[in-house]
Amino acid sequence: LMTVQLGGGTNIGKAMRVAEGLVQQPQRTVIALISDFCEGATPTPLLQTVSRLTEARVKLLGLAALDDQQEPAYDHDLASRLVARGMPIAALTPQRFAEWLAEVIQ
């Protein structure tokens, strides 16, 4: 999953709204968003959804994209706006992401 190049123009806000609709037990839910945070639509719905999920106590993790040299490659502005709304963002290797997820679940 983390090595697949899907292209651009993703509506991240729409994807997060779909995920939000699937949440049944917010305090027992972790949503991990793997993205370059280059929103293909207006970012307002994404930011609003993240705020609602945070308020509901859903654990959110944002995993930023890495380039071929494993250097972070993502929209830092949108990522910082998501961090301000309660979604921690990290640019990690798959192994380190697994460790981060395990820490959050415990």
C-alpha distance (Angstrom), angle and dihedral (degrees) to the residues before:
residue distance angle dihedral
L1 . . .
M2 3.77 . .
T3 3.82 93.5 .
V4 3.80 97.5 51.6
Q5 3.81 118.9 106.6
L6 3.80 107.4 -148.2
G7 3.78 101.3 174.7
G8 3.76 128.0 -121.0
G9 3.75 143.6 -71.0
T10 3.78 95.7 71.3
N11 3.79 117.6 168.3
I12 3.80 95.8 -137.1
G13 3.80 92.1 174.6
K14 3.79 91.4 58.6
A15 3.80 91.4 48.6
M16 3.79 91.0 50.4
R17 3.82 91.3 49.0
V18 3.81 88.7 54.1
A19 3.81 89.5 50.4
E20 3.81 90.1 47.3
G21 3.79 89.6 54.8
L22 3.81 90.5 55.7
V23 3.81 94.9 54.4
Q24 3.79 111.1 111.0
Q25 3.80 101.7 160.7
P26 3.81 107.1 29.9
Q27 3.79 96.5 -173.3
R28 3.82 90.0 53.9
T29 3.80 96.4 44.6
V30 3.80 130.5 99.3
I31 3.80 119.7 -171.5
A32 3.80 114.6 -166.6
L33 3.79 114.5 -165.5
I34 3.81 114.0 -161.6
S35 3.78 106.3 -164.7
D36 3.78 150.7 129.0
F37 3.83 85.0 -127.7
C38 3.80 90.8 -129.0
E39 3.80 96.1 140.9
G40 3.79 112.8 -151.0
A41 3.81 92.1 -158.0
T42 3.78 133.8 40.8
P43 3.83 107.6 -58.0
T44 3.81 95.5 -136.2
P45 3.85 96.7 90.1
L46 3.81 90.5 47.6
L47 3.79 92.2 50.5
Q48 3.82 91.8 46.6
T49 3.81 92.0 49.5
V50 3.80 92.4 49.5
S51 3.81 89.7 49.9
R52 3.82 91.6 51.4
L53 3.80 92.4 47.3
T54 3.80 91.4 48.9
E55 3.81 91.1 49.1
A56 3.82 88.8 50.9
R57 3.84 88.0 53.6
V58 3.79 96.0 -114.8
K59 3.80 109.4 156.3
L60 3.79 109.0 -120.9
L61 3.79 127.0 -164.7
G62 3.77 124.3 -175.1
L63 3.78 114.9 -159.1
A64 3.79 110.4 -164.7
A65 3.78 121.7 -144.8
L66 3.79 122.2 -100.7
D67 3.78 124.5 -149.3
D68 3.82 125.3 -130.4
Q69 3.80 90.3 -78.9
Q70 3.82 90.7 50.9
E71 3.80 91.6 -108.6
P72 3.83 118.6 141.3
A73 3.81 111.9 -93.4
Y74 3.79 112.5 178.5
D75 3.80 145.5 107.3
H76 3.80 101.8 -78.8
D77 3.81 93.5 -171.2
L78 3.80 95.4 58.3
A79 3.80 91.0 39.7
S80 3.81 90.8 55.3
R81 3.81 90.1 49.5
L82 3.81 89.2 53.0
V83 3.81 91.0 48.6
A84 3.81 88.6 53.5
R85 3.81 88.1 56.0
G86 3.80 94.8 51.2
M87 3.81 106.5 -87.1
P88 3.80 111.7 121.0
I89 3.81 111.7 -143.8
A90 3.79 126.2 -153.8
A91 3.79 136.0 168.9
L92 3.80 103.6 -140.8
T93 3.77 141.6 158.0
P94 3.82 114.9 -108.5
Q95 3.83 90.7 -102.0
R96 3.79 93.5 51.7
F97 3.82 90.8 45.0
A98 3.82 89.3 55.8
E99 3.80 89.0 52.1
W100 3.83 91.6 48.2
L101 3.79 91.3 49.7
A102 3.81 90.9 49.6
E103 3.82 89.8 51.9
V104 3.81 91.7 51.5
I105 3.80 93.8 47.7
Q106 3.81 94.0 52.2
